[in-house]
Amino acid sequence: MALSQPRRVMEGLVFLLLAAVWSAGLCAAQTLETETALLLPKGEWKVGAAYELQTSSEGTEAAGPLILEYGLADRLELVVEPILYTAIRPKEGAHATGVGDLETTLVWRFHDASRRAPALALAGEVKIPTARNELIGTRKTDYALYAIATRRVGRFDGHANVSYTLVGRPAGVEVKNLFGYALAGTFHLTPRWDAFAEIVGNTSALGGGETPDTAPGPGGTENPVSPELAGQERVGTLGLGFYTRPGLLLFGSVSYDNQHATLLRIGYTWRFR
């Protein structure tokens, strides 16, 4: 059966977006970094991809992640987030291009929302060091635990996270585990338009504000540090999303962090059974 003209246009736009993402490289491939207790029902899927461009006084970074989510049960969800491409282009120093790390997360909602309490969930995340270039990843495994609260009031969804990350320790570098937090909200303006915002942050893996080029090691030595070892971060994000049809969301956002870096992100998510 022939496709209607509006559907042909919609499918063409989706194809062009997918092609743009894949050609530039496929980091958060969804609207929010903040975890949510609004999980997929059993048997439902969500896939997505995004393209990110970050600029600062030190140079540029481009990246693009995929996201794959699946509802294992009505209260249990599996999330897999590979980064198929990263390009780091500082104004000074070495450049790097390659595959990023892979994150996999299991989320369990143990309390449904009620009139007096939000929905509550726990998540366990493993960062698998698939990046081979030490400018892109630490080549060590990280483990994180999240406590998640989500409240829906009318057309507004609010989310709050606290987290603790066991940081993989590169040889010769002393690092600290991370405490993190996130606050986010999505306002469903119309059946087709969403507006969203969030603030996320974490402590420093090296005990300071920024990630230095070297860090103290055993015996007072100074050893090189991967740029991917997190310094203290605070990031604010604003964005808009548009549903071209039920389940298919195109979105764009802008983020600004405490290191005066600006990040632009465009992407899509597609939810289906």
Secondary structure by P-SEA (a helix, b strand, c coil): ccccaaaaaaaaaaaaaaaaaaaacccccccccccccccccccbbbbbcbbbbbbcccccccbbbbbbbbcccccbbbbbbbbcbbbbbccccccccbbbbbbbbbbbbcccccccccccbbbbbbbbcccccccccccbbbbbbbbbbbbbcccbbbbbbbbcccccccccbbbbbbbbccccccccccccbbbbcccccccccccccccccccccccbbbbbbbccccccbbbbbbbccccccccccccccccccccbbbbbbbbcccccc
